[in-house]
Amino acid sequence: MSGGEREEHFEVVVVGAGVAGSLLAKELGARGRRVLVLEAGVGDGDGDGRPAVDPERFRAAAVKVPTAAIAENPLVPSPDVLDPAGLPGGGHRAHGHVLQNGRLPYSSGYVRVNGGTGTAWTGLAPRMHPEDFRTAGFGYGRDWPIGYAELEPYYRAAERELGVAGDAAEQREQVGLPLPEGYSFPHGPVPASHLDRLVAERLDGRTAVDPAYPRRPARLRVVGTPQARNTADGGADGPACAGSASCIPVCPTGAKWTPLRTQRRWGPAVTLRTRSPVVRVLAGAGGRITGVEYRRYGGPGTAVTRHTVRADTVVLAAHAIENARLLLASGLANSSDQVGRNLMDHPVLLTWGLLPRPAGPYRGPGSTSGLEGFRFGPARAVRAPFRIEIGNWGWLWAAGPPGTEVAALLRNGGPGREHGLFGTELRRAVGDRVGRQFALQFELEQSADPANRVTLDPARRDRLGQPRPVLTYDLSDHVKAGVAAAGAVSAQIFALLGAEDHSRYEPGPSQPGWYEYGGAGWAYRGAGHGAGTHIMGDRPANSVVDSWQRCWDHPNLYAVGCGSMPSLGTSNPTLTMAAITLRSAERIHRDLTGSRRVTVRPPGPGRVPEPAVPEETEAP
């Protein structure tokens, strides 16, 4: 603590104010628990008085990526999707907060401000399929210690909290989700986009052959995607979605749920402290967690101060990478040697082209519907399953914003032209080209692999003096086979749509995820769905946390969020993260009510050298 400061004590200290941290604090505060939430990043109004995630800052940025909406913060930098860059002959290099030494790059970023990456997410909120919890039966991955049935009530609770919009009957019939009879989502479904309707008109009822499993062609059907956004006026929770095509990083109307909406529901028992990065979790001589050490910083030129706070229970809810980083730096919870291992994401194959008639891009959320038929079934035994999102925002993610197309037409006017276009010709050409753009996003499951991991580099530290995270990452042949199958399915879909395929994959700066497989070149993007680094299991020998996300080695230490998930399936993970967090909140409350002592396991290997500190004594 800083000089003269009286040491504080809370029942629960939550590290991180993103999706999981905000939900957990709300639930525990509502039960009367005194909760302190420590957020490393800035909040709205800190310093310059502007929003932490600022639409004006985003509009002024030359490159429109999620982190473009937040101010540069040298003390607490946010890893950016542009940090990895491809090399002309293949391979990659990375710069930024996160170091990389893997064969392939981890291509996702995350946002370190109040609200976390949940301030800039897509808003898509599908459930995992029951099959996704039991992948070991297909010969790969790890099973969950709980199943869909145990999580189902918490899915409903998460859907209420996030205000999910969807069609329960459609999810039951077309996705195979065993939703309770009579259940309805809190909001009616987001309307299908014009592009969704065009694609459905050509695809519904047709089939596509999966080359990895040709014996069972998949039936194609466009299905609406559950979304955490209002489809009716939500009063204090914001208006109905207006169809703005700028949901990432900021919904301009507030119709999309973010953690800040949940924070507005916090009761007086919850205290939020921004600009407070936690650097170490404190443990007593017997291994019981006693609190945390953190830093506080202000504006440029102000001193960074050191503080400690004691707690009966500590909950890490920072991010899969930051949770692992903190556990490793603290030398805790690692008797299984699994802390930091099993790093996962959803590798995404993008395919893009031109439809024969106007598609109406840049209207509505980034994706409102998808194709579900490749998510489950026996084919996943031979290749990674995938979900297909229909992208409403043209070639934005695949090849750049509309300005890229305008620049190309100004330079050369398109195929068969010797000179660029101007005036009426340019407007007509842009309207035709951009107006027919569409993209498909194949989101693939990546299974837990201990070789994909987060470690620390004690020789390279951040500006707070903490070791920087190092990522080792690669794709398995199971995933690469899934990518190849997705490419073959895409070609069939393009043919059914009569679309002109403009997809291309080549080594170079814009495609750091390029690789060769099966005689062809492919490139993936990161979905921003980091997971697995404090993996959940049914025994201490091969996992970090139990089914409640409670660390095996320290029963009053929880590590919550996607880092606990043993598998990701093919659905965006935010809703599942919310569900397992709400479940953990119940367990934490019961633990605090019982106040019983539990035997702790000895700390594991791998602690990064730290300056000597006095031994902590157990909190009363």
C-alpha positions as CSV (number, residue, x, y, z in Angstrom):
1,M,0.0,0.0,0.0
2,S,1.1,3.6,-0.4
3,G,2.6,5.4,2.7
4,G,0.1,6.2,5.4
5,E,-2.8,4.5,3.7
6,R,-5.1,2.3,5.8
7,E,-5.3,-1.2,4.4
8,E,-8.7,-2.0,3.0
9,H,-10.7,-5.3,3.2
10,F,-13.5,-6.5,1.0
11,E,-15.4,-9.8,0.9
12,V,-14.7,-10.1,-2.8
13,V,-12.1,-8.5,-5.0
14,V,-12.8,-8.9,-8.7
15,V,-10.0,-8.3,-11.2
16,G,-11.4,-6.9,-14.4
17,A,-14.6,-5.1,-15.3
18,G,-15.4,-6.8,-18.5
19,V,-18.3,-9.2,-19.3
20,A,-17.6,-11.7,-16.5
21,G,-16.4,-9.2,-13.9
22,S,-19.4,-6.9,-14.4
23,L,-21.9,-9.7,-14.2
24,L,-20.2,-11.3,-11.1
25,A,-20.1,-8.0,-9.2
26,K,-23.8,-7.4,-9.9
27,E,-24.8,-10.8,-8.7
28,L,-22.7,-10.7,-5.5
29,G,-23.5,-7.1,-4.7
30,A,-27.2,-7.9,-5.0
31,R,-26.7,-10.6,-2.4
32,G,-25.2,-8.0,0.0
33,R,-21.5,-8.9,-0.6
34,R,-19.0,-6.0,-0.4
35,V,-17.3,-6.2,-3.7
36,L,-14.3,-4.2,-5.1
37,V,-13.8,-4.3,-8.9
38,L,-10.3,-3.3,-10.0
39,E,-10.0,-2.4,-13.7
40,A,-6.6,-1.9,-15.3
41,G,-7.9,0.4,-18.0
42,V,-9.6,3.8,-18.0
43,G,-13.3,4.5,-17.6
44,D,-15.6,7.1,-19.1
45,G,-14.5,10.5,-18.0
46,D,-11.1,9.5,-16.7
47,G,-8.4,12.0,-17.6
48,D,-9.7,13.9,-20.6
49,G,-13.4,13.6,-19.8
50,R,-14.1,11.6,-23.0
51,P,-15.7,8.2,-23.2
52,A,-13.3,5.3,-22.8
53,V,-14.5,3.9,-26.1
54,D,-15.1,7.0,-28.2
55,P,-17.0,7.1,-31.5
56,E,-15.4,10.4,-32.5
57,R,-11.9,9.0,-31.9
58,F,-12.9,5.9,-34.1
59,R,-14.2,8.1,-36.9
60,A,-10.9,10.1,-37.0
61,A,-8.7,7.0,-37.1
62,A,-7.1,6.1,-40.4
63,V,-7.5,2.4,-39.8
64,K,-10.8,1.2,-38.4
65,V,-10.1,-1.5,-35.9
66,P,-11.7,-2.0,-32.5
67,T,-8.8,-0.4,-30.6
68,A,-9.0,2.7,-32.7
69,A,-11.8,3.9,-30.5
70,I,-9.7,4.0,-27.3
71,A,-6.9,6.4,-26.4
72,E,-3.4,5.1,-26.4
73,N,-2.5,3.9,-22.9
74,P,1.3,3.1,-22.6
75,L,0.8,1.7,-19.1
76,V,-2.0,-0.6,-20.0
77,P,-1.8,-1.2,-23.8
78,S,-4.5,-3.1,-25.7
79,P,-3.3,-5.8,-28.1
80,D,-4.4,-5.0,-31.6
81,V,-5.5,-7.2,-34.5
82,L,-2.8,-5.4,-36.5
83,D,0.0,-6.3,-34.2
84,P,0.9,-9.5,-36.1
85,A,2.0,-8.8,-39.7
86,G,2.7,-11.3,-42.4
87,L,6.0,-11.6,-44.3
88,P,6.2,-11.6,-48.1
89,G,7.5,-15.2,-48.3
90,G,5.3,-16.6,-45.5
91,G,5.7,-16.5,-41.7
92,H,4.9,-13.5,-39.5
93,R,6.3,-11.1,-37.0
94,A,4.5,-9.3,-34.2
95,H,4.8,-6.1,-32.2
96,G,2.8,-4.6,-29.4
97,H,2.0,-5.6,-25.8
98,V,1.9,-9.4,-26.6
99,L,5.0,-11.2,-27.7
100,Q,4.7,-14.2,-30.1
101,N,7.0,-17.1,-30.9
102,G,4.5,-19.6,-32.4
103,R,4.6,-21.2,-35.9
104,L,1.4,-19.3,-36.7
105,P,0.2,-16.0,-35.1
106,Y,-2.5,-15.6,-32.5
107,S,-4.4,-13.0,-34.5
108,S,-6.9,-11.6,-32.0
109,G,-6.7,-8.5,-29.9
110,Y,-8.5,-7.5,-26.8
111,V,-9.5,-4.2,-25.2
112,R,-8.3,-3.0,-21.8
113,V,-10.7,-0.4,-20.7
114,N,-13.7,-0.4,-18.3
115,G,-16.1,-2.9,-19.9
116,G,-13.2,-4.8,-21.6
117,T,-13.6,-6.3,-25.0
118,G,-17.4,-6.4,-24.2
119,T,-17.4,-2.7,-25.2
120,A,-16.5,-3.6,-28.8
121,W,-18.0,-7.1,-29.4
122,T,-20.3,-8.0,-32.2
123,G,-23.3,-8.6,-30.0
124,L,-23.9,-12.2,-31.3
125,A,-25.1,-14.4,-28.5
126,P,-25.8,-18.0,-29.6
127,R,-25.6,-20.9,-27.2
128,M,-23.2,-23.8,-27.6
129,H,-24.7,-27.0,-28.9
130,P,-25.0,-29.9,-26.5
131,E,-22.5,-31.9,-28.6
132,D,-19.9,-29.2,-28.1
133,F,-19.5,-30.2,-24.4
134,R,-18.4,-33.7,-25.3
135,T,-15.9,-33.5,-28.1
136,A,-13.6,-36.3,-26.8
137,G,-16.2,-38.8,-28.1
138,F,-15.2,-37.7,-31.6
139,G,-11.6,-38.3,-30.9
140,Y,-10.3,-34.8,-30.2
141,G,-10.3,-32.1,-27.6
142,R,-11.4,-32.2,-24.0
143,D,-14.9,-32.7,-22.4
144,W,-16.4,-30.3,-20.0
145,P,-17.0,-31.5,-16.4
146,I,-20.5,-30.2,-16.8
147,G,-22.9,-30.5,-19.7
148,Y,-25.5,-28.5,-21.5
149,A,-28.3,-29.6,-19.3
150,E,-26.6,-28.4,-16.1
151,L,-25.8,-25.0,-17.8
152,E,-29.2,-24.5,-19.4
153,P,-30.9,-22.6,-16.6
154,Y,-27.9,-20.2,-16.5
155,Y,-28.1,-19.7,-20.3
156,R,-31.7,-18.4,-19.7
157,A,-30.4,-16.2,-16.9
158,A,-27.7,-14.9,-19.1
159,E,-30.1,-14.2,-21.9
160,R,-32.3,-12.2,-19.5
161,E,-29.3,-10.2,-18.3
162,L,-27.9,-9.4,-21.8
163,G,-31.4,-8.9,-23.3
164,V,-30.9,-11.5,-26.0
165,A,-33.1,-11.3,-29.1
166,G,-34.0,-14.5,-31.0
167,D,-36.5,-17.0,-32.2
168,A,-36.7,-19.9,-29.8
169,A,-38.7,-22.1,-32.1
170,E,-36.2,-21.6,-34.9
171,Q,-33.2,-22.4,-32.6
172,R,-35.0,-25.5,-31.4
173,E,-35.9,-26.8,-34.9
174,Q,-32.9,-25.6,-37.0
175,V,-30.0,-25.8,-34.5
176,G,-31.2,-28.6,-32.3
177,L,-31.1,-26.8,-29.0
178,P,-33.3,-28.4,-26.3
179,L,-34.9,-25.2,-25.1
180,P,-37.6,-25.6,-22.5
181,E,-41.2,-25.7,-23.9
182,G,-42.8,-22.3,-23.9
183,Y,-39.5,-20.5,-23.5
184,S,-39.1,-17.2,-25.4
185,F,-36.1,-15.0,-25.7
186,P,-36.3,-11.6,-23.9
187,H,-36.6,-9.9,-27.3
188,G,-38.1,-10.9,-30.6
189,P,-35.6,-11.8,-33.3
190,V,-33.5,-9.1,-35.1
191,P,-35.0,-8.8,-38.6
192,A,-33.3,-10.6,-41.4
193,S,-31.2,-8.3,-43.6
194,H,-31.8,-7.9,-47.4
195,L,-28.7,-10.0,-47.9
196,D,-30.1,-12.7,-45.6
197,R,-33.2,-12.9,-47.7
198,L,-31.4,-13.0,-51.0
199,V,-29.2,-15.8,-49.7
200,A,-32.1,-17.7,-48.3
201,E,-34.0,-17.4,-51.6
202,R,-31.2,-19.3,-53.4
203,L,-30.0,-21.7,-50.7
204,D,-32.8,-22.8,-48.5
205,G,-33.6,-26.5,-49.1
206,R,-30.4,-27.0,-51.2
207,T,-27.4,-29.1,-50.1
208,A,-23.7,-28.8,-50.0
209,V,-21.2,-31.7,-49.9
210,D,-18.5,-31.7,-47.2
211,P,-15.4,-33.2,-48.9
212,A,-14.2,-34.4,-45.5
213,Y,-17.5,-36.4,-45.0
214,P,-19.2,-36.8,-48.4
215,R,-21.5,-39.5,-47.4
216,R,-23.9,-37.1,-45.8
217,P,-24.6,-33.8,-47.7
218,A,-25.6,-31.0,-45.5
219,R,-28.9,-29.3,-45.9
220,L,-28.6,-25.5,-46.3
221,R,-31.0,-23.2,-44.4
222,V,-30.5,-19.6,-43.4
223,V,-31.1,-19.3,-39.6
224,G,-31.3,-16.1,-37.6
225,T,-28.6,-15.6,-35.0
226,P,-29.5,-14.7,-31.4
227,Q,-28.1,-11.2,-30.6
228,A,-27.7,-9.2,-27.4
229,R,-29.4,-6.1,-28.8
230,N,-32.8,-4.6,-28.3
231,T,-35.5,-5.2,-31.0
232,A,-38.0,-3.1,-29.0
233,D,-37.5,0.1,-26.9
234,G,-35.8,-1.0,-23.7
235,G,-36.3,2.1,-21.8
236,A,-33.3,2.6,-19.5
237,D,-31.6,-0.2,-21.4
238,G,-31.6,1.7,-24.6
239,P,-33.7,2.0,-27.8
240,A,-34.5,-0.6,-30.4
241,C,-31.7,-1.5,-32.8
242,A,-31.8,1.1,-35.6
243,G,-29.8,-1.0,-38.1
244,S,-26.6,1.1,-37.9
245,A,-23.7,-0.5,-39.6
246,S,-21.2,0.6,-37.0
247,C,-21.8,-1.7,-34.0
248,I,-18.1,-2.4,-33.7
249,P,-16.6,-0.8,-31.7
250,V,-19.5,1.4,-30.6
251,C,-23.3,0.9,-31.0
252,P,-24.3,4.5,-31.8
253,T,-27.7,4.2,-30.2
254,G,-27.0,2.0,-27.2
255,A,-29.2,-0.8,-28.4
256,K,-26.4,-3.4,-28.1
257,W,-25.7,-4.7,-24.6
258,T,-22.3,-4.0,-23.1
259,P,-20.9,-4.5,-19.6
260,L,-21.6,-0.8,-18.9
261,R,-25.3,-1.5,-19.0
262,T,-24.9,-4.1,-16.2
263,Q,-22.7,-1.8,-14.3
264,R,-25.5,0.7,-14.2
265,R,-27.5,-1.9,-12.3
266,W,-24.8,-2.4,-9.6
267,G,-26.0,-1.7,-6.0
268,P,-24.2,0.3,-3.4
269,A,-22.2,-2.7,-2.2
270,V,-20.1,-2.7,-5.4
271,T,-17.1,-0.3,-5.8
272,L,-15.4,0.2,-9.1
273,R,-11.8,1.5,-9.3
274,T,-10.5,2.1,-12.8
275,R,-6.8,2.7,-13.7
276,S,-5.9,0.0,-11.2
277,P,-4.0,-2.8,-12.8
278,V,-3.4,-5.8,-10.5
279,V,0.1,-7.1,-10.6
280,R,0.1,-9.9,-8.0
281,V,-2.3,-12.2,-6.2
282,L,-1.3,-12.6,-2.5
283,A,-1.2,-15.9,-0.7
284,G,-0.5,-16.7,2.9
285,A,2.0,-19.3,4.2
286,G,-0.6,-22.1,3.9
287,G,-1.5,-21.1,0.3
288,R,-4.8,-19.4,1.1
289,I,-5.4,-16.2,-0.9
290,T,-5.4,-13.1,1.2
291,G,-5.8,-10.3,-1.3
292,V,-4.1,-8.6,-4.3
293,E,-1.4,-6.0,-5.0
294,Y,-2.2,-3.4,-7.6
295,R,-1.0,-0.1,-9.0
296,R,-2.9,3.2,-9.5
297,Y,-2.1,5.7,-12.1
298,G,-3.5,9.0,-13.2
299,G,-2.9,11.2,-16.2
300,P,0.5,11.8,-18.0
301,G,3.2,12.8,-15.6
302,T,1.5,11.6,-12.5
303,A,3.1,9.1,-10.2
304,V,2.2,5.4,-10.2
305,T,1.4,4.2,-6.7
306,R,1.4,0.8,-5.1
307,H,-1.5,-0.6,-3.1
308,T,-2.7,-3.8,-1.5
309,V,-6.3,-4.8,-0.6
310,R,-7.3,-7.8,1.4
311,A,-10.2,-10.1,0.5
312,D,-12.0,-13.2,1.6
313,T,-12.2,-14.3,-2.0
314,V,-10.4,-13.1,-5.1
315,V,-11.9,-13.5,-8.6
316,L,-9.8,-13.1,-11.7
317,A,-12.0,-11.9,-14.6
318,A,-9.5,-10.0,-16.8
319,H,-9.2,-11.9,-20.0
320,A,-7.9,-15.4,-20.9
321,I,-4.4,-14.1,-21.6
322,E,-4.3,-11.6,-18.7
323,N,-5.7,-14.1,-16.2
324,A,-3.0,-16.6,-17.1
325,R,-0.4,-13.8,-17.0
326,L,-1.4,-12.9,-13.5
327,L,-1.5,-16.4,-12.2
328,L,2.0,-17.1,-13.7
329,A,3.4,-13.9,-12.3
330,S,2.0,-14.8,-8.9
331,G,3.2,-18.4,-9.0
332,L,-0.3,-19.7,-8.1
333,A,-2.8,-22.4,-9.1
334,N,-0.3,-24.3,-11.3
335,S,0.2,-27.7,-9.6
336,S,-1.2,-29.2,-12.9
337,D,1.2,-27.2,-15.0
338,Q,-1.8,-26.2,-17.1
339,V,-1.9,-22.4,-16.3
340,G,-1.4,-20.6,-19.6
341,R,-1.8,-23.8,-21.7
342,N,-4.6,-24.7,-24.1
343,L,-4.9,-21.3,-25.6
344,M,-7.7,-21.3,-28.1
345,D,-9.5,-19.0,-30.5
346,H,-12.0,-19.4,-33.3
347,P,-9.8,-19.3,-36.5
348,V,-12.0,-17.6,-39.2
349,L,-11.8,-18.3,-42.9
350,L,-13.2,-15.4,-44.9
351,T,-14.6,-15.8,-48.4
352,W,-15.9,-12.9,-50.4
353,G,-17.4,-12.0,-53.7
354,L,-20.0,-10.2,-55.8
355,L,-23.6,-11.2,-56.2
356,P,-25.3,-10.9,-59.5
357,R,-27.7,-8.3,-58.1
358,P,-27.5,-5.6,-55.3
359,A,-27.0,-7.1,-51.8
360,G,-27.7,-4.0,-49.8
361,P,-24.5,-4.1,-47.7
362,Y,-23.7,-1.9,-44.7
363,R,-27.3,-2.1,-43.3
364,G,-27.9,-3.6,-39.9
365,P,-25.5,-5.4,-37.5
366,G,-22.4,-7.1,-38.9
367,S,-24.2,-10.5,-39.2
368,T,-27.9,-11.3,-38.5
369,S,-28.1,-14.9,-39.9
370,G,-25.9,-17.9,-40.6
371,L,-25.8,-21.5,-41.8
372,E,-25.8,-24.0,-39.0
373,G,-25.5,-27.4,-40.8
374,F,-21.7,-27.9,-40.4
375,R,-21.6,-27.2,-36.6
376,F,-22.3,-30.8,-35.5
377,G,-22.5,-34.4,-36.5
378,P,-20.0,-37.2,-37.3
379,A,-17.9,-35.1,-39.7
380,R,-16.3,-33.3,-36.7
381,A,-14.4,-36.5,-36.1
382,V,-12.3,-35.9,-39.2
383,R,-12.3,-32.1,-39.5
384,A,-13.0,-29.1,-37.2
385,P,-16.7,-28.1,-37.3
386,F,-17.6,-24.6,-38.4
387,R,-20.5,-22.2,-38.3
388,I,-21.1,-19.9,-41.3
389,E,-21.9,-16.2,-40.6
390,I,-23.4,-14.2,-43.4
391,G,-21.6,-10.9,-43.3
392,N,-23.7,-7.8,-43.9
393,W,-20.8,-5.4,-44.1
394,G,-19.5,-6.1,-47.6
395,W,-15.8,-6.8,-47.8
396,L,-15.0,-4.7,-44.8
397,W,-13.2,-7.4,-42.8
398,A,-12.0,-9.4,-45.9
399,A,-10.5,-6.7,-48.1
400,G,-11.1,-3.3,-46.5
401,P,-13.7,-0.6,-46.3
402,P,-15.6,0.8,-49.4
403,G,-12.9,3.5,-49.7
404,T,-10.5,0.7,-50.8
405,E,-12.8,0.0,-53.8
406,V,-13.1,3.7,-54.6
407,A,-9.3,4.1,-54.6
408,A,-8.9,1.2,-57.0
409,L,-11.5,2.6,-59.4
410,L,-9.8,6.0,-59.3
411,R,-6.4,4.4,-60.1
412,N,-7.4,2.0,-63.0
413,G,-11.1,2.0,-63.5
414,G,-11.5,-1.8,-63.2
415,P,-10.9,-4.7,-65.6
416,G,-10.3,-3.7,-69.2
417,R,-9.8,0.0,-68.4
418,E,-6.6,1.9,-69.0
419,H,-7.5,5.0,-66.9
420,G,-9.3,5.7,-63.6
421,L,-12.9,6.7,-63.3
422,F,-14.3,10.1,-62.1
423,G,-17.6,11.8,-61.6
424,T,-20.8,10.0,-62.7
425,E,-18.9,7.0,-64.0
426,L,-17.1,6.6,-60.7
427,R,-20.4,6.9,-58.7
428,R,-22.1,4.4,-60.9
429,A,-19.2,1.9,-60.6
430,V,-18.9,2.3,-56.8
431,G,-22.6,1.7,-56.4
432,D,-22.4,-1.4,-58.6
433,R,-19.3,-2.9,-57.0
434,V,-19.9,-2.0,-53.4
435,G,-23.6,-2.7,-53.7
436,R,-23.1,-6.3,-54.7
437,Q,-20.4,-7.1,-52.1
438,F,-21.0,-9.9,-49.6
439,A,-18.8,-12.2,-47.5
440,L,-19.1,-15.4,-45.6
441,Q,-17.3,-15.9,-42.3
442,F,-16.5,-19.6,-41.4
443,E,-15.8,-19.7,-37.7
444,L,-14.0,-22.9,-36.8
445,E,-13.7,-24.8,-33.5
446,Q,-10.1,-25.1,-32.2
447,S,-9.6,-27.7,-29.6
448,A,-7.5,-27.5,-26.5
449,D,-3.8,-28.2,-27.1
450,P,-1.3,-27.8,-24.2
451,A,1.4,-26.7,-26.8
452,N,-0.6,-23.5,-27.5
453,R,0.1,-21.4,-24.5
454,V,0.8,-18.2,-22.6
455,T,4.2,-17.8,-20.9
456,L,6.0,-14.8,-19.5
457,D,9.3,-13.2,-20.5
458,P,11.0,-11.8,-17.3
459,A,13.6,-10.0,-19.5
460,R,11.0,-7.9,-21.4
461,R,8.6,-6.0,-19.1
462,D,5.9,-3.5,-19.5
463,R,6.0,0.1,-18.2
464,L,4.7,-1.1,-14.8
465,G,7.7,-3.5,-14.5
466,Q,5.6,-6.6,-15.1
467,P,6.7,-9.5,-17.4
468,R,5.0,-9.3,-20.8
469,P,3.0,-12.3,-22.1
470,V,4.5,-14.5,-24.8
471,L,2.1,-16.6,-27.0
472,T,3.0,-19.8,-28.7
473,Y,0.3,-20.7,-31.2
474,D,-0.4,-23.0,-34.1
475,L,-3.3,-24.8,-35.9
476,S,-3.7,-28.5,-35.8
477,D,-4.3,-30.6,-38.9
478,H,-7.8,-31.2,-37.6
479,V,-8.4,-27.4,-37.8
480,K,-6.6,-27.1,-41.2
481,A,-8.8,-29.9,-42.6
482,G,-11.8,-27.9,-41.4
483,V,-10.5,-24.8,-43.2
484,A,-10.1,-26.8,-46.4
485,A,-13.6,-28.2,-46.1
486,A,-15.0,-24.7,-45.4
487,G,-13.3,-23.5,-48.6
488,A,-14.9,-26.3,-50.6
489,V,-18.3,-25.6,-49.1
490,S,-17.9,-21.9,-49.9
491,A,-17.2,-22.7,-53.5
492,Q,-20.5,-24.6,-53.7
493,I,-22.4,-21.8,-52.0
494,F,-21.0,-19.3,-54.4
495,A,-22.0,-21.4,-57.3
496,L,-25.6,-21.7,-56.0
497,L,-25.7,-18.0,-55.5
498,G,-24.3,-17.3,-59.0
499,A,-21.6,-15.2,-57.2
500,E,-18.3,-14.1,-58.5
501,D,-15.6,-15.3,-56.1
502,H,-12.9,-12.7,-55.2
503,S,-11.4,-14.6,-52.3
504,R,-7.6,-14.8,-52.3
505,Y,-5.0,-16.0,-49.8
506,E,-1.4,-15.1,-50.2
507,P,1.6,-14.3,-47.9
508,G,2.1,-10.7,-47.0
509,P,1.5,-8.0,-44.4
510,S,-2.3,-8.2,-44.5
511,Q,-2.5,-11.9,-44.1
512,P,-0.2,-13.0,-41.2
513,G,-2.3,-16.2,-40.8
514,W,-1.3,-17.6,-44.2
515,Y,-0.1,-21.2,-44.5
516,E,-0.1,-24.0,-47.0
517,Y,-2.2,-27.2,-46.5
518,G,-3.2,-29.9,-49.0
519,G,-1.4,-28.2,-51.8
520,A,-3.2,-24.9,-51.4
521,G,-2.6,-21.6,-49.6
522,W,-5.0,-20.5,-46.9
523,A,-5.2,-17.6,-44.5
524,Y,-7.2,-17.3,-41.3
525,R,-8.2,-14.3,-39.1
526,G,-8.7,-14.3,-35.3
527,A,-12.3,-14.0,-34.0
528,G,-11.2,-12.4,-30.7
529,H,-12.4,-15.4,-28.7
530,G,-9.4,-16.2,-26.5
531,A,-10.0,-19.2,-24.2
532,G,-8.6,-22.2,-22.4
533,T,-5.7,-20.7,-20.4
534,H,-7.0,-21.7,-17.0
535,I,-8.9,-24.7,-18.2
536,M,-11.8,-26.4,-16.4
537,G,-11.7,-30.1,-15.5
538,D,-13.0,-32.8,-13.2
539,R,-9.7,-33.4,-11.4
540,P,-6.7,-31.3,-10.2
541,A,-4.1,-33.3,-12.1
542,N,-5.1,-32.0,-15.6
543,S,-6.9,-28.7,-15.0
544,V,-6.7,-25.4,-13.2
545,V,-10.3,-24.8,-12.1
546,D,-13.2,-27.0,-11.2
547,S,-16.7,-26.8,-12.7
548,W,-17.4,-23.7,-10.6
549,Q,-14.2,-22.0,-12.0
550,R,-12.7,-22.3,-8.5
551,C,-8.9,-23.0,-8.5
552,W,-8.2,-26.5,-7.3
553,D,-5.0,-25.2,-5.5
554,H,-6.7,-22.3,-3.7
555,P,-10.4,-22.6,-2.9
556,N,-10.9,-18.9,-2.3
557,L,-9.4,-18.0,-5.7
558,Y,-11.6,-18.1,-8.8
559,A,-10.5,-17.6,-12.4
560,V,-13.6,-16.9,-14.5
561,G,-14.4,-16.3,-18.1
562,C,-13.5,-17.9,-21.5
563,G,-10.2,-19.0,-20.1
564,S,-12.0,-21.7,-18.1
565,M,-13.7,-23.2,-21.2
566,P,-12.4,-26.7,-22.2
567,S,-13.9,-26.3,-25.7
568,L,-15.4,-23.4,-27.7
569,G,-17.7,-25.2,-30.2
570,T,-18.5,-22.9,-33.1
571,S,-20.6,-20.3,-31.4
572,N,-19.5,-16.9,-30.2
573,P,-18.5,-17.5,-26.6
574,T,-19.9,-14.5,-24.8
575,L,-23.2,-16.0,-23.8
576,T,-21.6,-19.2,-22.5
577,M,-19.0,-17.1,-20.6
578,A,-21.9,-15.2,-19.0
579,A,-23.7,-18.4,-18.1
580,I,-20.8,-20.1,-16.4
581,T,-20.1,-16.8,-14.6
582,L,-23.6,-16.5,-13.2
583,R,-23.2,-20.1,-12.0
584,S,-19.9,-19.3,-10.3
585,A,-21.5,-16.3,-8.5
586,E,-23.9,-18.7,-6.7
587,R,-20.9,-20.9,-5.6
588,I,-18.9,-17.9,-4.4
589,H,-21.9,-16.7,-2.3
590,R,-22.3,-20.1,-0.8
591,D,-18.6,-20.3,0.0
592,L,-18.7,-17.0,1.7
593,T,-21.8,-17.9,3.7
594,G,-20.2,-21.2,4.8
595,S,-16.8,-19.5,5.7
596,R,-15.3,-22.9,6.1
597,R,-11.6,-23.6,5.8
598,V,-10.5,-26.0,3.1
599,T,-7.2,-27.7,2.7
600,V,-5.2,-26.1,-0.1
601,R,-2.8,-27.7,-2.6
602,P,0.8,-26.6,-2.9
603,P,1.6,-23.9,-5.5
604,G,2.8,-25.2,-8.8
605,P,6.0,-24.5,-10.8
606,G,6.9,-21.6,-13.0
607,R,6.9,-18.4,-10.9
608,V,8.6,-15.4,-12.5
609,P,11.3,-13.9,-10.3
610,E,9.8,-11.0,-8.3
611,P,11.4,-8.5,-5.9
612,A,11.2,-9.8,-2.3
613,V,8.0,-8.8,-0.4
614,P,7.0,-9.5,3.1
615,E,5.1,-12.7,3.7
616,E,1.4,-12.1,3.8
617,T,-0.6,-13.2,6.8
618,E,-4.1,-14.7,6.5
619,A,-7.0,-12.3,6.5
620,P,-9.3,-12.6,9.5
